[in-house]
Amino acid sequence: MAYIIALNPIIIGSEADKNGNLLSGMPKYLDAARTQVDWAAVADTKMMVAAGTALVAGLMTILMGAWGRYPLAIAAGLGLNAMLAYAIAPQMTWPQAMGLVVWEGLLITALVVTGVRTAVFRAVPPAMRTAISVGIGLFVTFVGLLNAGVVRKPAGSPPVELGINGSLMGWPIAVCLTGFILLVVLYTRQVRGAMLISILGASVLAVIVEALATVGPTFQPDGSKNPTGWALNVPSLPSLSDFASPSLGTLGKVDMLGAFSPNGHFDLKIFLGLLLLVFSLLLADFFDTVGTVVAIGQEGNLLNEKGNPEHLQEILLVDSLAAMAGGLGGVSSNTSFVESSAGVGEGARTGLASVVTGLAFLLAIFVTPVVDMIPSEAAAPVLAFVGYLMMSQVAHVNWDDVEDGIPAFLTIVLMPFSYSISVGIGAGFIVYCLIKLIKGKAKQVHPLLWGVSALFVVYFAQGILMSLLD
């Protein structure tokens, strides 16, 4: 899971809010036209995000082990941080965006305390739980391939293509492919720490390539674009002076109310629009955990005869508190990681594994300067491989039964194709309820699932609702 310390800063540490400011509060651009990036400010921000990511992950993972008593580790959620960086922050300031994350954490914690989240967890049919897990795996794979430039969005049609004009060109992509081959070799030979070794190996190779070939970034300081450059950050060795006391500058930069009254007064349209955003975060976080807890339990044989883990209430409560902690720490909503399956695969069966993992995260705070030498091309192979690990669960779906197969299919494919975890989950739930209704089996659907599906209908109709507000 150590890759999240490198990847989270790349995702949320290099994106600007509506005012052009980074998460640290520093301006991202050197000019008013926003064509010249202040790479020093981006690097400093990423260091802060890296340290904050390790701190929050360490504390919440230890809490999961001590209180949840489950071999489940917690860190900044990949789908959630992407939603925050690319969909929410551009509409407001970063502190306001983190405020929405805290609100989401408060709401989801309230659902756990009242027993609603636990009840919904148990109401989700097994096939849909599996589909959510597999869909998330494909979504993460797609994110990794996009970040590395292996898959890109061309200027015209088709919507996506392989590399540059259908060809894999440039040193960065070569580093990515080398990292993936290394990972496959190590994993096939059952080498422990294969994913981390792959990231480190590809990063060292990237530093050497940059030193010899001077590839440079994709987006040049003068505003021009180099298609064969490094996608998000240029790999280089950190200096000894970088290993000073870690900066935790993202902690506490939260504005809980500013997003709801950006002009100094209450606006119903803005309020309802933000409710939809919080609702989107809540649904994504809510059901990410459903798939992850089940996936870990299935791999470790930790589920009871009803398909639920012991201490479910405690597990969900810690996960909910982690969402809030992620917002307060300025590192995005934290959630349970399916990569915990690596620990379960090595024999972890109790919360002790999470305590050890959490302590390792806390130690990692002091080596975050190495993050800036890790390009997205070095982390991408791991993301793609995580998709493979999660894809293995697809065998648990009965594809011959349309009642399970069609909703599961929609859930799995719509997550990467729509670039949204929530869309996949919502479409699957709605179609599942619809098929049961058509076949006269509506009573087999848990009432809570009907309610959640109705909420998703509202979610999908948000464009219509916003137009009505206009």
Secondary structure by P-SEA (a helix, b strand, c coil): cccccccaaaaaaacccccccccccccccccccccccaaaaaaaaaaaaaaaaaaaaaaaaaaaaacccccccccccaaaaaaaaccccccccaaaaaaaaaaaaaaaaaaaaaaaaaaaaaaccaaaaaaaaaaaaaaaaaaaaaaaccccccccccccccccccccccaaaaaaaaaaaaaaaaaaacccaaaaaaaaaaaaaaaaaaaaccccccccccccccccccccbbbbbbcccccccccccccccccccccccccccccaaaaaaaaaaaaaaaaaaaaaaaaaaaaaaaaaccccccccccaaaaaaaaaaaaaaaaaaacccbbbbbccaaaaaaaccccaaaaaaaaaaaaaaccccccccccccccaaaaaaaaaaaaaccccccccccccccaaaaaaaaaacccccaaaaaaaaaaaaaaaaaaacccccccaaaaaaaaaaaaaaaaaaaaaaac
